[in-house]
């Protein structure tokens, strides 16, 4: 592994660790994710900062649930 590649992966793994709230015992996961992101950068014509690749690997936020208990169907009103 080249020094430049290793440095990039190391910095990215550290950034992932910080983004996830600095959890203990997840360093291997963060390293593997950083390697995957770097590999994706190298396979694509990504921009220098690689924003489009980082977005791909960002965890997706869960969609908020719509409360159904207050739902009223206008066609079912009696009156």
Backbone as a ProteinNet text record, in pm:
[ID]
protein_1_A
[PRIMARY]
XXXXXXXXXXXXXXXXXXXXXXXXXXXXXXXXXXXXXXXXXXXXXXXXXXXXXXXXXXXXXXXXXXXXXXXXXXXXXXX
[TERTIARY]
85.3	0	90.3	61.4	143.5	120.8	219.5	207.8	90.6	70.6	-38.2	-174.8	-189.4	-315.3	-338.7	-236	-247.8	-285.3	-224.5	-255	-400.7	-448.2	-586.5	-682.5	-657.1	-743.7	-741.9	-625.2	-612.6	-692.9	-680.4	-755	-904.7	-944.8	-1087.2	-1145.1	-1071.6	-1118.4	-1136.1	-1043.7	-1054.1	-1177.6	-1201.9	-1318.8	-1448.4	-1451.9	-1570.2	-1592.1	-1485.1	-1491.6	-1551.3	-1504.3	-1557.8	-1704.3	-1740	-1878.3	-1974.6	-1927.2	-2013.7	-2009.1	-1951.8	-1952.5	-1839.9	-1730.6	-1610.6	-1638.4	-1708.3	-1737.2	-1610.7	-1606.4	-1491.7	-1510.7	-1398.4	-1401.1	-1452.2	-1465.8	-1517.4	-1411.5	-1283.6	-1178	-1164.9	-1182.5	-1175.7	-1287.7	-1406.7	-1519.8	-1491.1	-1439	-1409.4	-1299.2	-1199	-1089.1	-1142.2	-1225.9	-1280.1	-1367.6	-1445.3	-1529.2	-1441.6	-1335	-1244.2	-1176.9	-1137.2	-1076.2	-1178.3	-1302	-1406.2	-1429.9	-1431.1	-1450.1	-1333.1	-1211	-1093.3	-1095.6	-1131.8	-1140.8	-1243.6	-1357.1	-1460.5	-1409.8	-1334.3	-1275.6	-1181.8	-1103.7	-1005.8	-1071.4	-1189.1	-1258.8	-1339.1	-1362.7	-1448.8	-1368.6	-1436	-1378.1	-1427	-1411.9	-1460.5	-1383.4	-1446.3	-1379.3	-1265.4	-1182.7	-1065.6	-1105.9	-1212.1	-1252.4	-1339	-1390.5	-1466.6	-1602.4	-1662.3	-1791.2	-1898.2	-1904.4	-2009.9	-1993.7	-1872.6	-1850.2	-1883.4	-1845.5	-1873.2	-2023.1	-2099.2	-2244.8	-2299.3	-2243.6	-2288.8	-2270.7	-2164.6	-2134.9	-2194.1	-2252	-2310.1	-2432	-2444.6	-2562.3	-2689.8	-2791.3	-2917.9	-2997.7	-3059.7	-3143	-3277.1	-3328.8	-3460.6	-3568.8	-3667.6	-3778.3	-3871.3	-3919.2	-4012.4	-4144.4	-4199.5	-4326	-4441.4	-4540	-4659.3	-4756.5	-4801.9	-4896.8	-5029.7	-5076	-5199.9	-5320	-5298.2	-5410.8	-5498.2	-5446.1	-5524.9	-5582.3	-5551.4	-5595	-5746.6	-5808.4	-5952.8	-5974.7	-6046.6	-6079.7	-6205.7	-6196.6	-6312.4	-6434.8	-6416	-6530.4	-6600.8	-6538.9	-6601.5	-6671.2	-6674.8	-6744	-6893.7	-6953.6	-7097.8	-7155.3	-7257.1	-7309.9	-7405.3
-116.8	0	123.6	217.4	337.4	424.1	504.6	592.5	688.5	739.8	835.8	768.8	648.4	573.8	540.2	491.5	455	577	690.3	812.4	853.5	845.1	882.2	791.8	660.1	563.5	588.8	615.4	641.5	764.8	871.8	994.5	973.9	899.3	876.1	787.7	685	598.1	678.8	770.7	856.7	946	1000.8	1087	1007.7	884.9	800	775.1	745.7	722.6	845.2	964.5	1086.8	1107.9	1085.3	1102.8	1012.3	894.5	798.5	812.6	921.6	947.3	883.1	848.6	790.6	662.7	567.4	442.2	358.9	284.9	198.2	63.9	4.9	-128.8	-140.8	-30	-34.5	3.7	6.6	54.5	-29.4	-161.4	-245.8	-212.1	-187.5	-150	-18.8	78.5	209.2	197.4	116.4	96.8	31.8	-72.6	-140.5	-46.6	37.7	132.7	232.8	280.3	374.7	310.3	184.9	113.2	101.5	66.5	53.1	186.6	295.4	427.3	462.4	432.9	461.3	378.9	251.6	166.9	221.9	268.1	325.6	452.4	533	653.8	618	515.5	476.2	413	353.9	290.1	389.6	507	604.6	725	811.3	940.3	1042.4	1008.1	1092	1222.9	1322.6	1450	1433.7	1534.1	1527.3	1500.6	1566.2	1546.5	1421.7	1365.5	1241	1253	1369	1388.4	1290.8	1265.9	1177.7	1034.5	992	857.9	855	959.1	963.6	962.3	1029.6	1030.4	889.4	813.2	675.6	588.3	610.5	526.9	580.8	698	756.4	675.1	643.9	568.8	646.8	577.3	642.1	666.5	783.2	818.6	747.9	693.2	629.2	733.5	694.3	785.1	792.1	910.7	920.8	851.5	787.3	717.5	816.3	793.7	878.1	819.3	901.2	847.9	815.8	694.2	649.1	659.3	675.3	674	798.7	909.6	1031.6	1046.1	948.9	956.8	940.7	1031	1023.8	1017.9	920.3	907.7	990.4	1097.2	1185.1	1111.2	1007	935.3	847.8	826.1	740.3	818.5	951.7	1031.9	1009.7	1001.8	985.3	1111.4	1161.8	1280	1349.7
0	0	0	-89.4	-95.2	28.9	59.3	176.8	162.7	42.4	19.9	41.2	-13.1	2.9	149.7	217.5	358.5	442.2	412.9	488.1	466.3	341.5	311.1	388.8	383.9	452.5	603.1	657.1	800.6	841.1	764.4	795.6	780.3	677	655.1	765	805.6	914.1	1043	1068.2	1186.3	1176.4	1057.3	1038.2	1058.6	1009.3	1028.6	1176.8	1248.4	1393.1	1462.7	1424.1	1485.3	1448.3	1320.5	1275.4	1350.9	1389.5	1457.8	1610.1	1658.5	1801.8	1879	1810.6	1872.7	1952.2	1890.8	1962.7	1981.8	2089.9	2117.3	2047.9	2003.6	1948.7	1806.7	1735	1597.5	1495.9	1537.6	1449.3	1322.7	1332.4	1212.9	1114.3	1166.4	1080.8	1008.5	1083.2	1024.2	919.8	946.9	851.6	723.4	738.2	619.6	537.3	604.3	531.7	456.5	520.9	455.4	334.4	345.6	232.4	119	150.8	48.9	-21.6	55.6	-4.1	-95.9	-52.5	-134.4	-262.9	-251.5	-370.3	-468.5	-415.8	-501.8	-569.2	-496.5	-555.4	-670.2	-650.2	-750.2	-873.5	-858.8	-971.3	-1053	-1000.1	-1066.6	-1111.3	-1179.2	-1214.7	-1111.7	-986.7	-877.6	-872.3	-814.4	-794.7	-695.6	-684.8	-597.7	-452.7	-405.7	-266	-247.2	-356.2	-347.8	-282.1	-282.5	-214.1	-261.6	-392.8	-443.9	-393.6	-366.9	-312.5	-164.3	-92.3	51.7	78.4	-7	8.8	-8.1	-100.4	-124.6	-1.2	73.1	189.3	319.6	316.9	438.2	480.1	609.6	655	625.9	579.7	547.1	675.1	680.9	795.2	782.2	892.1	884.3	856.4	776.8	746.4	866.7	899	1012.3	978	1078.2	1056.8	1064.2	981.4	981.5	1082.8	1178.4	1277.3	1210.1	1230.2	1166.7	1260.2	1389.7	1483.7	1471.3	1419.9	1405.1	1263.9	1179.7	1041.6	1032.5	959	937.3	788.1	745.3	604	579.7	498.3	477.7	423.2	348.8	292.1	395.1	512	611.4	722.4	711	813	806.1	920.9	927.5	986.4	928.7	991.2	914.1
[MASK]
+++++++++++++++++++++++++++++++++++++++++++++++++++++++++++++++++++++++++++++++

